[in-house]
Amino acid sequence: MTRLILAFGILCLGGFYFLLTGWYPDVAWLHGPLLSQVWPLAAVLLAGGVLLAGPRLIFRDASLAGWFAFSLAGCLLLLPLAFAKREQASRDAAVEEAFAQLRQELRLDLRRREAEAAKAEREERASRPRDRYTQYEGRVDYPSLEAIRGLDERMQAEMKERADAYRSAMEENPVLGPSAWLTFRTLDQLEQERRHHLRLHETARTFTRFVETFEERYTSAIEELSLPPAARRIAVAEMERVLQSWEQGQAYTIRKLDLELLSAALAALDVLIGEWGAWSYSPRDTDLSFENAGREAAFMEAMDRFRRAAEAVSEISSGEPQPRS
């Protein structure tokens, strides 16, 4: 009876071996035919042979022979798993180090882009007169001029509030790039990455929408002031000047490109999340494959949009001229 139980235990050890190999997905040699099929089969057969022939050849006690066979199978099966564990730990450490380096590069890129936007904003401010409304003194009454100045300050403050909100969103929602998405081990990591991209997309859209609807809201605010005709013309002229400076400024252009980049990233992440378990990526061969060819095409299209937007941001940040399409 003991020998039957030990024989069943040896078979269970072989089964557990196959389950435990899944703990080390990056150890290629462990998943080859030799160690994934031949080795466990040979270990089980050898232990089974010792279990059957042991009482006649080595041990007089059948129970002792059975325990020796069971221990032999355990040692043989544990040996490659022990080496695989050490190699998997080394690979995991390398991946974590690569992620840390990528995060550092993204932080540096964030600071660089914010510095470029801040520089553009400073240059735009430096190009203004110290108080551009002083040139209109004597041409319109003082209360009307103060009303226009107050409206301008309010609109500028709203713009700064949205710019600050976007900077805060970037700090609070750090994102990684496509090279990291493909190496994520869990669906939760992809979903968290999508949430961060979505928050940044919403904040960037709020920023660009403010600039795009600025004329409509400013015109409505001018109407509410009930200004004299001369003062109204000045207010409209200043509105158009501010709007033109924003639309031509780097900060607004970069935000529009960020919006396209984030939109493309969301589309790509949606494909990876929706097809989770139906795509695979080999870091060694940098090979990405989907079971659904249509979804693979959608992912590659999103990545092409992402790449073009990222290149455009890089060109603006480096001061190089953008190619005309």
Secondary structure, DSSP 8 states (H G I E B T S, - for coil): -HHHHHHHHHHHHHHHHHHHHTT-TT-GGGGSHIIIIIHHHHHHHHHHHHHHHHHHHT-S-HHHHHHHHHHHHHHHHHHHHHHHHHHHHHHHHHHHHHHHHHHHHHHHHHHHHHHHHHHHHHHHHHTS-TTGGGGGBTTB-HHHHHHHHHHHHHHHHHHHHHHHHHHHHHHHS----HHHHTT--SHHHHHHHHHHHHHHHHHHHHHHHHHHTHHHHHHHHHHHHT--HHHHHHHHHHHHHHHHHHHHSHHHHHHHHHHHHHHHHHHHHHHHHHTTTSEEEETTTTEEEESSHHHHHHHHHHHHHHHHHHHHHHHHHHT------
